[in-house]
Amino acid sequence: MFPRRIPALLLALVWTALPARAEGIKVVASVAPVHSLLAGVMDGVGEPALLVRGGRGPHSFVMKPSGARLLHGARVVFWIGPGLEGFLVKPLAGLPPKTQVVGLAADKGADPHIWLDPVKARKLAQTMARTLIAVDPANAANYQKNADRVVARLVLLEAELHRILAPVSGVPYLVFHDAYGHFQERFGLAARGAVALHADRPPGARRLSALRRRIVKLDIACVFTEPQFTPALAKTLIEGTKARLGVLDPLGADLKPGPGLYPALMRMLAEKLLECLGANG
């Protein structure tokens, strides 16, 4: 019996002498655009988990036990901040000390939809790479190489979107809620306000009346709603005016999660704006 054990013993000794294979750490991203950028940075190393899936917006998201398990199993969690994912404040505070939580929005009071500016998205990717390199140095070269690739692609994407949107840069429009400030500022668009002051509360009768006057006075071309909200309110708002109804989605609710979601989301926004605003000729 003893000789038969020698090969197994030798195999075990050889195996333990081999260098450990670098495996990706467990990482969670809060929303799909953040997850997409992170997936690009982690390409070939590991696959990050996505917390908020489908058409559910982070403003009204309710965490399930499966989401809590994801967070507690993570080594790093990337989120924007309490201005976007308020539901995460308490769960993140209860995570073990080993979990690194990275808030990506530097200014806690500003518009939290920072990913809608490709220049800011480049900074997000670089922040992700630095964080992952510090936590998982065995894969540092891969993280840095991937981040450089993501940044290069975002530079090209920004130039592409400038070309798409240039013809409609002066056409006035309204959005459903104030989520597009970074996008509008980067591409020089003529937004003239938001229908709802709060993403989770519809506007009252007085505000709707004021908005109708604004639509007529400023010759608003389009009023954009979002997939998470019923279009009935916007349809009522534009009745009797020349404004058209469009749909914008800042999260990519209908897009497949992964590295390709972010560029697809940004192109979709540009195309939806061009489609509605460009109808003015």
Residue pairs with C-beta under 8 A, 6 or more apart in sequence:
22 45
22 136
22 138
22 139
23 46
24 42
24 45
24 46
24 47
24 136
24 139
25 46
25 75
25 76
25 132
25 135
25 136
26 46
26 49
26 73
26 74
26 75
26 76
27 38
27 42
27 46
27 48
27 49
27 74
27 75
27 76
27 77
27 78
27 132
28 48
28 49
28 50
28 51
28 70
28 71
28 74
28 76
28 77
28 78
29 35
29 38
29 48
29 49
29 50
29 51
29 77
29 78
29 79
30 51
30 52
30 58
30 77
30 78
30 79
30 80
30 84
30 85
30 88
31 50
31 51
31 52
31 58
31 79
31 80
31 84
31 85
31 251
32 50
32 52
32 53
32 251
32 252
32 253
32 255
32 257
32 261
32 265
33 115
33 116
33 121
33 250
33 251
33 252
33 261
33 262
33 265
34 78
34 79
34 80
34 104
34 115
34 124
35 48
35 50
35 257
35 261
36 252
36 257
36 258
36 259
36 260
36 261
36 262
36 265
37 115
37 121
37 124
37 125
37 128
37 150
37 262
38 48
38 78
38 128
39 47
39 48
39 257
39 258
39 259
40 125
40 146
40 147
40 149
40 150
40 259
40 262
41 125
41 128
41 129
41 132
41 143
41 146
41 147
41 150
42 48
42 132
42 143
42 146
43 142
43 146
43 259
44 142
44 146
45 136
45 139
45 142
45 143
45 146
48 78
49 70
49 74
50 257
51 63
51 67
51 70
51 71
51 88
52 58
52 61
52 85
53 257
54 253
55 227
55 228
55 253
55 254
56 228
57 199
57 228
57 251
58 84
58 85
58 86
58 87
58 251
59 84
59 86
59 199
59 200
60 199
60 200
61 85
61 87
62 87
63 87
63 88
63 91
67 91
68 91
71 77
71 91
71 92
71 95
71 99
72 95
72 96
72 99
74 95
74 99
75 98
75 99
75 100
75 135
75 136
76 99
76 100
76 101
76 102
76 131
76 132
76 135
77 92
77 95
77 99
77 100
77 101
77 102
78 102
78 104
78 128
78 131
79 85
79 88
79 92
79 101
79 102
79 103
79 104
80 103
80 104
80 105
80 112
80 113
80 114
81 103
81 104
81 105
81 108
81 112
82 88
82 89
82 108
83 105
83 108
83 109
83 110
83 112
84 105
84 112
84 113
92 101
95 101
100 131
100 135
102 127
102 128
102 131
104 114
104 124
104 127
105 112
105 114
111 178
111 179
111 181
111 182
113 179
113 180
113 181
113 182
113 183
113 250
114 120
114 121
114 124
114 182
115 121
115 124
115 182
115 262
116 179
116 180
116 182
116 183
116 186
116 250
116 266
116 269
117 182
117 183
117 185
117 186
118 154
118 155
118 157
118 158
118 161
118 186
118 266
119 154
119 158
119 186
120 182
121 154
121 262
122 150
122 151
122 154
122 155
125 147
125 150
125 151
125 154
126 147
126 151
128 147
129 143
129 144
129 146
129 147
132 139
132 143
133 139
133 140
133 143
133 144
136 143
153 263
157 263
157 266
157 267
158 186
160 267
161 187
161 266
161 267
161 270
162 187
164 267
164 270
164 271
164 274
165 187
165 188
165 189
165 270
165 273
165 274
167 274
167 278
168 189
168 273
168 274
168 277
168 278
168 280
169 187
169 188
169 189
169 190
170 190
171 190
171 221
171 222
171 277
171 278
171 280
172 190
172 191
172 192
172 218
172 219
172 220
172 221
173 189
173 190
173 191
173 192
173 220
173 221
173 222
173 223
173 224
173 246
173 273
173 276
173 277
174 191
174 192
174 193
174 194
174 195
174 211
174 214
174 215
174 220
174 222
174 223
174 224
174 243
175 191
175 193
175 194
175 195
175 224
175 248
176 194
176 195
176 196
176 223
176 224
176 225
176 226
176 229
176 234
176 248
177 194
177 195
177 196
177 197
177 198
177 199
177 226
178 194
178 197
179 199
179 250
180 191
180 248
180 250
183 189
183 269
184 191
187 270
189 273
192 214
192 218
192 220
193 211
193 214
195 203
195 211
195 223
195 225
195 233
195 234
195 237
196 202
196 203
196 229
197 203
197 207
202 233
203 211
203 233
208 233
208 236
208 237
211 237
212 237
212 240
212 241
214 220
215 223
215 237
215 238
215 241
215 243
216 241
219 242
220 241
220 243
221 242
221 243
221 244
221 276
221 277
221 279
221 280
222 243
222 244
222 245
222 246
222 276
222 277
223 234
223 237
223 238
223 243
223 244
223 245
223 246
224 234
224 245
224 246
224 247
224 248
224 272
224 276
225 231
225 233
225 234
225 245
225 246
225 247
225 248
226 247
226 248
226 249
226 250
227 247
227 249
227 253
227 254
228 253
231 245
231 247
234 245
235 245
237 243
238 244
238 245
244 276
244 279
245 276
246 272
246 273
246 275
246 276
247 272
248 269
248 272
248 273
249 265
249 268
249 269
250 265
250 269
251 265
252 261
252 262
252 264
252 265
252 268
255 261
255 264
255 265
255 268
